[in-house]
Amino acid sequence: MPVMTDRQSVAANSVVVNAVAGKLHEFAERPCVVRLYCCASAVGLNVSLLLGGASKCQDQEINAQNRMPIVPDDFVVEGGLLPGQRIVLSYRNTTGGAITAFSRVDVIPIA
């Protein structure tokens, strides 16, 4: 099962457009289920997930555990993806200070 992890700082009042851009499994090679787990270093960080252009979660606040996500505790959402479709994971900082985003994206082939 491919796993993509990421840790990055999200500047005050800004957006990270795609945290998985350039990663090996950003585009699906075959039908799969995608599971998102994430945490933040402080309150005020929201996450959105698009799978193949369809919104699976939009601007949802995530927990502030200040660590890499733990499975299954930090589960946010899951959805399906067809071959060639793209994963777009974005973060929005709603505060006046930088916040670190921690994410784990599991890509589980089903065929």
VOSE-314846 format. One record per residue (C-alpha): z, x, y. Coordinates in Angstrom, 3 decimals, always signed. Layout:
// residues N
- Z | X | Y;
...
END
This chain:
// residues 111
- +0.000 | +0.000 | +0.000;
- -1.038 | +1.553 | +3.318;
- +1.680 | +1.714 | +5.973;
- +1.204 | +2.501 | +9.672;
- +4.268 | +3.466 | +11.713;
- +4.479 | +4.154 | +15.413;
- +7.038 | +5.078 | +18.051;
- +6.081 | +5.111 | +21.705;
- +7.506 | +4.637 | +25.150;
- +6.411 | +1.555 | +27.069;
- +6.687 | +2.174 | +30.813;
- +8.478 | -0.273 | +33.121;
- +6.578 | -3.535 | +33.640;
- +3.574 | -2.340 | +31.653;
- +1.606 | -3.168 | +28.504;
- +0.538 | -1.055 | +25.527;
- -2.799 | -2.638 | +24.639;
- -3.045 | -1.509 | +20.990;
- -0.349 | +0.580 | +19.327;
- -2.463 | +1.050 | +16.158;
- -5.679 | +2.103 | +17.937;
- -7.247 | +5.056 | +16.158;
- -5.067 | +4.777 | +13.064;
- -6.720 | +4.917 | +9.652;
- -6.065 | +1.278 | +8.709;
- -6.746 | -0.335 | +12.104;
- -9.784 | -2.034 | +10.515;
- -9.467 | -3.729 | +7.109;
- -11.524 | -2.266 | +4.284;
- -10.923 | -5.258 | +1.985;
- -9.035 | -8.574 | +2.075;
- -5.363 | -7.931 | +2.774;
- -2.062 | -9.284 | +3.997;
- -0.603 | -7.605 | +7.080;
- +3.166 | -7.597 | +7.693;
- +4.699 | -6.525 | +11.001;
- +8.207 | -5.131 | +11.407;
- +9.418 | -3.873 | +14.790;
- +12.408 | -2.917 | +16.945;
- +12.995 | -1.695 | +20.486;
- +15.408 | +0.737 | +22.089;
- +16.631 | -1.937 | +24.540;
- +16.244 | -5.636 | +25.300;
- +13.198 | -6.780 | +27.221;
- +10.325 | -5.691 | +24.981;
- +7.855 | -8.313 | +23.723;
- +5.255 | -7.982 | +20.965;
- +1.914 | -9.671 | +20.256;
- -0.181 | -9.371 | +17.086;
- -3.846 | -10.275 | +16.683;
- -5.434 | -10.186 | +13.237;
- -9.203 | -10.468 | +13.335;
- -8.990 | -11.979 | +16.810;
- -6.523 | -14.697 | +15.755;
- -3.059 | -14.642 | +17.320;
- -0.218 | -14.411 | +14.790;
- +2.517 | -13.971 | +17.395;
- +2.227 | -14.001 | +21.164;
- +4.676 | -12.270 | +23.502;
- +7.717 | -12.598 | +21.236;
- +10.883 | -10.715 | +22.146;
- +11.966 | -8.197 | +19.512;
- +15.418 | -6.950 | +18.593;
- +17.020 | -3.938 | +20.266;
- +18.288 | -1.887 | +17.304;
- +17.010 | +1.459 | +18.696;
- +15.665 | +2.686 | +15.328;
- +12.636 | +2.508 | +13.090;
- +12.302 | -0.950 | +11.482;
- +14.077 | -1.674 | +8.214;
- +12.350 | -3.838 | +5.593;
- +13.022 | -6.791 | +5.403;
- +15.577 | -6.983 | +8.260;
- +13.123 | -6.420 | +11.130;
- +10.287 | -8.631 | +9.872;
- +8.370 | -10.394 | +12.663;
- +5.229 | -12.008 | +11.212;
- +2.526 | -11.758 | +8.545;
- -1.067 | -12.896 | +8.228;
- -4.351 | -12.342 | +6.428;
- -7.224 | -10.045 | +7.309;
- -10.806 | -9.917 | +6.001;
- -12.941 | -6.782 | +5.586;
- -14.029 | -5.321 | +8.925;
- -11.491 | -7.253 | +10.968;
- -9.173 | -5.433 | +13.363;
- -5.403 | -5.250 | +13.820;
- -4.330 | -5.314 | +17.478;
- -0.616 | -4.725 | +18.105;
- +0.477 | -4.847 | +21.743;
- +3.791 | -4.475 | +23.552;
- +4.856 | -5.755 | +26.976;
- +7.865 | -4.346 | +28.806;
- +9.533 | -7.007 | +30.954;
- +12.112 | -4.685 | +32.536;
- +12.358 | -2.105 | +35.301;
- +12.844 | +0.845 | +32.915;
- +10.971 | +2.460 | +30.036;
- +11.687 | +1.124 | +26.532;
- +10.754 | +2.747 | +23.228;
- +8.895 | +0.532 | +20.741;
- +9.236 | +1.202 | +17.006;
- +6.778 | -0.455 | +14.621;
- +5.813 | -0.605 | +10.974;
- +2.633 | -2.363 | +9.847;
- +2.179 | -2.870 | +6.100;
- -1.409 | -3.458 | +4.976;
- -1.324 | -4.976 | +1.477;
- -4.698 | -5.286 | -0.326;
- -5.139 | -8.563 | -2.232;
- -8.438 | -7.855 | -3.952;
END
